[in-house]
Amino acid sequence: MSTTNGTAPIAIRTTGLSCGYDGRVVLQDVNIAVPQGRITCVLGGSGCGKSTLLKTLLMLEPAMGGSIYIGADDMCCCDNARLQVLRRSVGVLFQGAALFNSLTLLENVAFPLLELTELDEAIATETARLKLALVGLAPYAHFLPAEVSGGMRKRCGIARALVRDPAILFLDEPGAGLDPTTSAGLDRMILGIRNRLGTTIVVVTHELPSIHAIADHCIMLAGGRVIAQGTLEQVGASGAPGVREFFERIPPDEPQPTEGLATLLLP
């Protein structure tokens, strides 16, 4: 198995990847390595291509060039049958959770098992109940999405993403629209999933408190490229243009402080 820095196994690797829509390149020459069993945060300002990268890694949008490896498989070259197998190793929380409003939380979580596997309804329902318990929603199993809070809907979306025990979990802006206390609780839950299940987690976010709380590894995007990757300290010490502005919330036309960013990133 491939490794990062010669030691940590790699869950996802890209080489020369280009991403975009309708012939327009949004990101180019993306070479990243996502460590296995860790939380990787994809960072950058609004419109930098974070969600575009996520959709391309999931092959919801075709790559415009380059390769995406899960293990030894290049997803860009797989036939449809193999691609479906690889997709089963991945769970996804989309922005807004994307729950079915007419189904209870329990039914939402059980849905992938009932639609995509041959499990009988009783086993699928019990499995879904266990996943709801994992995210702290067991008492709300029979509530509809409209009857619970936004944070609880996000938790339910994560339970559904986990219901088939994926090796890799993608979370697209999980803290968006949540108050700071609810977002902090979601961060603790994400850490718990990593610690208890050993799941590789990729989080698309620009929420600085969440980045500081959960990131084992960071991939930072700006100007259509990856400008830095590594630990928070490594990203801070990279000296890449745009890193300081992002972490210190400095508008581009303001002077930059002189204190070292790597020091400021430490707790």
N, C-alpha and C positions, 0 to 999 in steps of 0.2 A: 504494500500500500504506500502511496505517496505520502510525504511528510512535509510539514512546514518547519523551517529553520532546522531541518535534519532530524527532528524528534517527534513533533506532534502530527498525528495522522490528518490527512486532508479529506474532508467530506465532499467539497465541491471545488473545482478548479476551472478557470477559464484561461484561454490563450488567444490573444489577438481578437477579442470579441468586439463586434460592432452592433449597436442596438439603435432602433429607431422605428418610425412609423411612416407609411406611405412614401417610402423612398427618401425620407429626411433622416439623416444620421443625428442621433441625440448623444450617444456615447461611442467612442472609438478607442481601439487598442486597449481594451480592458483585460488586464492580467491580474487575477485575484486568486487567493487561496483561502478557503473557509475552513478553519480548524474543526475537527470532529469533537463532539461533546462539549463545545463551548458556545458562548453567546457572542455572535458577531453583529455589530451595529453598522449599518450602512448610513453614512452621514452626509449632510450637505444642505444647502439652502433650498428654498422652494424652487421647483423647476429645474433642478440640477440633473435630474434623470434617475433618482432613486427608485421610483415606482416602475420606470421603464426597465431598469436593470432587473428588478424583481420579476416582472412579467416575462422577460426574456429568459431568465434562469428557469422559470417554470414552463417555458416553451408555449406560453399563452400568446406571445408574439414571436414570430420566427427571427432568429438571429440574422443580421445582415452580413455577417462574416465572422470567421473565427470558430472556436470550439468551446463547448461546455461539458466538462467531465464530471460524472458521478461514478466514483470508482474508476474502472477501466473503460466505461462506456462514454462515448462522445454523443451527447443527446442530439447534436446537430446532424449526425449521420445515421441515427437509428431508424429502423423501419417502425411503422406505427405500432405493431404488436410489442416490440421491445420498449418503445417510448411509454406505452401504457403501463408496463411493468415498473419502469423507473418512477413514473408519477405516483404509483401506489406507495412508494417509500417516502412520500412528501405530504405534509399537511400544511394548510394555508389558512390564515386569518386575513381576510380582506378588510379594507377600510369600511367601517360601519357595521362589521360583523356579518352582514348579508344573510341574516336568518329569515326563515319563512314565517311571515307574520301569522298565518293561520294555524301553525303547528305549535305545540307546547315546547318548552325548552328540552324536555326529554325526547320528544319526537324529532326535534331538529337534530339532536346529537345522534340519535339512532338512524336517521335517514340514510347516511352513506352506507351503513352496514346492510340495511334492507334493500337498497337499490343496487349495490355493487358487489355484494357477497351472497353466498348461499346459506348464511346463518338463518336459523328459524327466528321468528319474532321474539320469542321469550329470551333467547340468548342475546340477541341484538339489544333488546330493551335493558337487560341487566348490565350489559357492557356499557351502554350509554349512561346508566345510572351511576356506575363506578366512575366514569369520567367526569360527570357532574360533581360527584363528591370530591374528586381531585382538585377541582377549581372552586370548591366551597359553595356549590349551588344545589346540593342535595335537597334542602327544604323547599326549593322553588321549582322542582321538576315539572310540575303540572301548571305552572304559570305560562301565559303567553308572553312573547317578547314585549308587547306594549305595556305589560303589567309590571315590568322590572326596570331598573335604572340602566343608563347607558353603559356603566361599568360592568354590570351584570350581563348585559348582552355581549360585551366583549369577552367576558369569561366563558359564556356559553359557546361563542364562536371558537374559542381556543379548545374547549372540550370536544367540539365537533371535529376540529382539525386533528385532535389526538386520538380519536375513537378507533382508528385502524393501526394504532401504535407505529406511526411513521418514524423513520430514523432522523429525518430533517423536518423542522418546523419553521415556516416563514410567517412573520408577523408584519403586516403593513400598517404602520402608524398606530400601534395599539393604544397609545395614550392620547390620541387626538380627540379633542372635545371633552376631555374628562377634567374634573377639578384636581388640584394637586394631591389631595389626600387619597382619592380614588386611584389616581395614576400611580402613586407610590405603592398602594396595595397590589396593583397589577404587576408592578416591577418585582415585588416580593414573590408573587405567584410564579412569574417567569423564572426567577432564580430557583424556586423550589422544583419546577419541572426539570431544569437542567440537573440539579443535584440528585433528585430522586430517580429520574428516568435515564439520565445520561444523553438526552436528546440534543442534537446539534440544532441551534436556534439562530436564525437570521432575522434581525429586527431592522426594518426601515424606519428611521426616526430622525427628527431634528430637535427633540426635546432634551435639553441639556441635563436636567436632573436625572432623567432616565438613563442617559448615556453614562453618566458618572456612577449610577447605581448598579447597572447590569453588565456593562461591556467588558468582555474578556479580550476582544479583538475588534478593531475598527477598520472600516474601508471608507475613505472620504472622497467624495466626488465634487468637482468644480470644473467649469469650462469645458464640459464634454469629455472629461478624462478622470481617471483615478489619480488624485494628487498625493495621497499618503495612505499607508495601511500599516497595521501593527497594533500594539497596545496603545492606550491613551498617551502614555509617556513617550512612546516612539513616534506617534503622530505629532505630538507637541514639539518634539525635538527635530522634526523633519525639515523645518524652515520653509515648507511649501507655501507659496502665496495663497492667502485665503484662509489658512488654518487659524491664525490668530484672530482674524475678523470674526470667524464663526464662533469660536469658544469664548471670546471676550465681548461678543455682540457689538462690534465696532462697525458702523456704516463705512463704506469704502472711502468716503471723502474726509474722514476724521483721522487725526494723527494716531499712531499706535503707541501704546505704553512701552516702556523700555524693559520692564521686568520679564524674565524668561518665562515663556509659555509653559514649558515642561514643569516648572515649579508650580505655576498656578493651577495646573491640572491635577496635582496631588491633593488628596483629601485634606 
